Amino acid sequence: MRIAFRSAAAIVAAGAALLLSACATRLDLPTKDNGLRLRVQSSVIAPGNGGELIAADALAPGDILLTSIATVNSFGIRLGTFSPVSHAVLYLGNGQIAEAVGTGVRARPLSEVVDEEQMVVAFRVPGVDDTSAARMREWALSQVGTSYNTVGVLLNAPFVLNRRLCELPLVPTAVSHYCMSGLAMVQLGASRDDQFFCSQFVLEAYRQAGMPITNADPRWVSPADLLHMREGDVPSIAATQPLRYVGHLKYNPPPLLAADGP
């Protein structure tokens, strides 16, 4: 009884300490092997932290690349989302990627992304087969030239900040989802779904292939949300299944990543 009380007290204390950070949390109930455990969302992502550097040939079609670069826009996104990543890219296979950027949807060589970005980390959605990958590739290439969802990005900025209230420590998952859904409907209702920003484009490609990564509207999801959908982390937006870490294609993090935190 005393041990259980101490565990509960420690979790309450940790929750109080996290109130200002508003990181997503999850409370794991006791099992025969572990006691009550509070899990906290993590933005730590580095090869030395259980990861590894990989070559491009380790990728598979459909892999999701999350990146960051030392630019004002990237810094603003990382600061606003409390994350070390600011951009999401879809790997199409054969050394080619597709992405949504300010000039619209484009396809280009993977090598250009690795050369330009300072950090490139790959994640894999379990269950992607050749048919699904082909559907993603066909749809992504059909969207080349589609306009960037500028309105969606502008609306997403205040949404990302306001939704932190929904992610206060120890808030039940159902309550957090209801809170976030309500905010999204109010704040993102004017955003278009026929234009794309980066993470929205990646999620839509998976939806078009019949393999949705999340049941949430793609317009809600930032690159940071995709990062937190990885195995072992606490997602802010629930994934249909956790993403698997593949490895880092490049790791030379931009300034201000050294203090990674929730």
C-alpha positions in Angstrom: 0.0 0.0 0.0 2.8 2.4 0.9 4.6 1.7 -2.4 1.4 2.3 -4.4 0.8 5.5 -2.5 4.3 6.7 -3.2 4.0 5.9 -6.9 0.7 7.8 -7.1 2.2 10.8 -5.2 5.2 10.8 -7.6 2.9 10.9 -10.6 0.8 13.7 -9.2 4.0 15.7 -8.4 5.3 15.1 -11.9 1.9 16.1 -13.4 2.0 19.4 -11.4 5.5 20.1 -12.6 4.4 19.6 -16.2 1.4 22.0 -16.1 3.4 24.8 -17.7 4.8 22.6 -20.4 1.4 21.2 -21.4 3.0 18.1 -22.9 0.7 15.3 -23.8 0.8 12.5 -21.2 -0.5 9.0 -20.8 -1.1 7.1 -17.5 -0.3 3.4 -17.8 -2.2 1.4 -15.2 -0.3 -1.1 -13.1 0.5 -4.6 -14.5 2.1 -7.6 -12.9 5.5 -6.4 -14.1 5.2 -2.6 -13.6 3.5 -0.2 -11.3 1.5 2.9 -12.1 3.5 4.8 -14.7 3.2 8.4 -16.2 4.5 8.6 -19.7 5.4 12.1 -21.1 5.6 13.1 -24.7 9.2 13.4 -25.9 10.9 15.4 -28.6 14.4 13.9 -28.1 15.4 12.5 -31.5 19.1 11.8 -32.1 21.2 8.8 -33.4 23.0 8.7 -30.1 19.7 8.2 -28.3 19.0 4.7 -29.4 18.9 5.6 -33.1 21.3 5.1 -36.0 22.5 6.8 -39.2 21.3 5.0 -42.4 21.9 5.2 -46.1 19.1 6.0 -48.6 18.9 2.4 -49.7 17.4 1.5 -46.3 14.3 3.4 -47.2 11.1 1.8 -48.6 8.4 3.5 -50.7 5.9 5.2 -48.4 8.4 6.1 -45.7 7.8 9.4 -44.1 10.8 11.8 -43.8 10.7 14.5 -41.1 13.2 17.3 -41.5 14.5 20.6 -40.2 16.8 23.3 -41.5 18.3 26.5 -40.1 15.9 29.0 -41.6 13.5 31.5 -40.0 10.4 29.6 -41.2 11.7 26.3 -39.9 12.7 27.9 -36.5 9.2 29.4 -36.2 7.5 26.1 -36.8 9.8 24.2 -34.4 9.3 26.9 -31.8 5.5 27.0 -32.3 5.1 23.2 -32.1 7.8 22.5 -29.4 9.5 20.1 -31.8 12.8 19.4 -33.5 11.1 18.9 -36.9 9.4 21.4 -39.2 8.7 19.6 -42.5 7.3 16.3 -43.7 8.1 14.5 -47.0 6.8 11.4 -48.6 9.4 8.9 -50.1 8.1 7.5 -53.4 10.9 5.0 -54.1 13.6 5.0 -56.7 15.4 8.0 -55.0 12.4 10.3 -55.4 10.2 12.2 -53.0 7.1 14.3 -53.1 6.3 17.2 -50.8 4.1 20.3 -50.4 6.1 23.5 -50.1 5.3 27.2 -50.5 5.4 27.0 -54.3 3.0 24.0 -54.3 3.3 20.2 -54.5 6.5 19.0 -56.2 8.5 15.9 -56.8 12.3 15.9 -56.7 15.3 13.7 -55.9 15.8 12.5 -52.4 19.4 13.6 -52.6 18.4 17.2 -52.8 16.5 17.0 -49.6 19.4 15.3 -47.8 21.8 18.0 -49.1 19.6 20.9 -48.2 18.2 19.9 -44.8 20.2 19.7 -41.6 18.3 16.8 -40.1 16.4 14.1 -42.0 14.8 11.2 -40.0 12.7 8.4 -41.5 9.7 6.6 -40.2 7.7 3.7 -41.6 4.0 2.9 -41.5 3.7 -0.9 -40.9 1.8 -2.9 -43.5 2.6 -0.8 -46.6 2.8 -3.2 -49.6 3.7 -2.7 -53.2 0.0 -2.0 -54.1 -0.4 0.7 -51.4 3.0 2.3 -52.3 2.0 2.4 -56.0 -1.3 4.1 -55.1 0.5 6.7 -53.0 3.0 7.4 -55.7 0.4 7.7 -58.4 -1.7 10.1 -56.4 1.2 12.1 -55.2 2.5 12.6 -58.7 -0.9 13.5 -59.9 -0.9 16.4 -57.4 2.3 18.0 -58.6 1.5 21.7 -59.2 -1.4 21.8 -56.7 -1.3 25.0 -54.7 0.1 25.2 -51.2 -2.5 25.5 -48.4 -1.4 28.9 -47.1 -4.6 29.5 -45.3 -4.4 26.2 -43.6 -0.9 27.0 -42.3 -1.9 30.5 -41.1 -5.0 29.0 -39.3 -2.9 26.1 -37.8 -0.5 28.5 -36.0 -3.0 29.7 -33.4 -4.6 26.2 -33.3 -1.3 24.6 -32.3 -0.9 27.1 -29.4 -4.5 27.0 -28.2 -4.7 23.2 -28.3 -2.0 23.0 -25.6 -4.8 23.6 -23.2 -6.3 20.2 -24.3 -3.0 18.5 -23.6 -2.5 19.4 -19.9 -1.0 16.6 -18.0 -3.3 13.9 -16.7 -6.2 15.1 -18.9 -8.0 11.9 -20.0 -7.6 10.9 -23.6 -11.3 11.2 -24.4 -11.5 14.7 -22.9 -8.4 15.8 -24.7 -9.7 14.5 -28.1 -13.1 16.2 -27.5 -11.4 19.5 -26.6 -9.1 19.4 -29.6 -11.9 18.5 -32.0 -13.9 21.4 -30.8 -11.0 23.8 -31.2 -10.3 22.4 -34.7 -13.8 22.8 -35.9 -13.9 26.5 -34.8 -10.4 27.5 -35.8 -9.7 25.4 -38.9 -13.1 25.3 -40.5 -12.1 27.8 -43.2 -9.0 25.8 -44.3 -9.2 24.0 -47.7 -8.8 20.3 -48.2 -7.9 20.5 -52.0 -4.7 22.3 -51.3 -1.9 21.0 -49.0 0.8 21.9 -46.5 3.5 19.3 -45.9 2.1 17.0 -43.3 -1.4 17.3 -44.7 -0.1 16.1 -48.1 1.6 13.1 -46.5 -1.5 12.1 -44.6 -3.8 12.6 -47.7 -1.5 10.3 -49.7 -2.0 7.6 -47.2 -5.7 8.2 -47.1 -5.9 8.0 -50.8 -4.1 4.6 -50.7 -6.6 3.3 -48.2 -4.2 3.3 -45.3 -5.1 6.3 -43.1 -2.4 7.1 -40.5 -5.0 8.7 -38.2 -8.7 9.2 -38.1 -8.2 12.9 -37.5 -8.6 15.5 -40.2 -5.2 15.9 -42.0 -5.5 19.7 -41.6 -5.1 19.3 -37.9 -1.8 17.5 -38.1 1.7 19.1 -38.0 5.1 17.4 -38.6 5.5 17.4 -34.8 2.3 15.3 -34.5 3.7 12.8 -37.0 6.9 12.6 -34.9 4.9 11.8 -31.7 3.0 9.0 -33.5 6.2 7.0 -33.4 6.5 3.8 -31.3 7.2 4.6 -27.6 6.0 8.2 -27.7 2.8 9.8 -26.5 0.8 11.1 -29.5 -1.1 14.4 -29.3 -3.3 13.1 -32.1 -4.0 9.4 -32.1 -2.5 7.2 -34.9 -4.2 4.1 -36.2 -0.9 2.4 -35.5 2.5 3.7 -34.2 5.1 4.7 -36.8 8.4 2.7 -36.8 11.7 4.5 -36.6 13.9 3.6 -39.6 16.9 5.8 -39.0 18.5 9.2 -39.6 19.6 10.0 -43.2 21.3 13.1 -41.8 21.9 14.5 -38.3 23.3 18.0 -38.0 20.5 19.7 -36.1 19.9 23.4 -36.5 20.6 25.7 -33.6 18.3 25.6 -30.6 17.7 21.8 -30.9 20.1 21.0 -28.2 17.5 21.8 -25.6 15.0 19.3 -27.0 12.1 18.8 -24.6 8.3 18.1 -24.6 
